[in-house]
């Protein structure tokens, strides 16, 4: 099995993985908005915007067995590809595996479990895009793509990776977690910034996208858990979340509840 890195970037910015750490054997750079070509690596240009669009261009143009999703501020070590290959050999029934990320300072990116487990829709909500590796053929055969209404540069600028994984789970694919570090990334997470009203609004749309009619209860429970991190009152947070929920409902012409 060979690993292909699918790296999204914009304006011709050279990915960090080409300048720091171990350079991947196979990398496909998806560049949006400007001409750029690197003779030593695949560098595809697209005159469009949107992170999910970039991810989908990667899916469409990838060639190898296993695909690792990255951004231009991610880098690797010499063992990354071997760790990924071994994991898929150890868990041959897995269609997708998620791994750990470490910061440049040597700290784990988040609180991870110490043992392997099979993901549920609840556990998938904690996964970051740069932790994801999938069997390309299985994804394409099941017609699974990133929803281009979600992610940076779209109507709802968050949660594209969660929707991608939830769709895969709904279609019967098996998604496992492996407690090994495969990439390095600065400590930041726009998806967890609940002081950003645009992102809270987008989370409401995401809840509708994944949970449908059950989403209003999810919005209520999510607000109870997260509003204290937003600087808003519970009611203000819930109202904003519900606004995103109903905006997506209207956008997709859903019938009345």
Buried (B, 14 or more C-beta within 10 A) or exposed (E): EEBBBBBBBBEBEBBBBBEEBEBBEBBBBBBBBEEBEBEEBBBBBBEEEBBBBBBBBBBEEBEBBBBBBBBBBBBBBEEBBEBBBBBBEEBEEBBBBBBBBBEBEEEEBBEBEEEBEEBEBEBBBBBBBBBBBBBBEBBBEBEBBBBBBBBBBBBBBBBBBBBBBBBBBEBEBBBBBBBBBBBBBEEEEEBBBBEBBEBBBBBBBBBBBBBEEEBBEBBEEBBEEBBEEBEBEBEBBBBBBBBBBBBBBEBEEEEEE
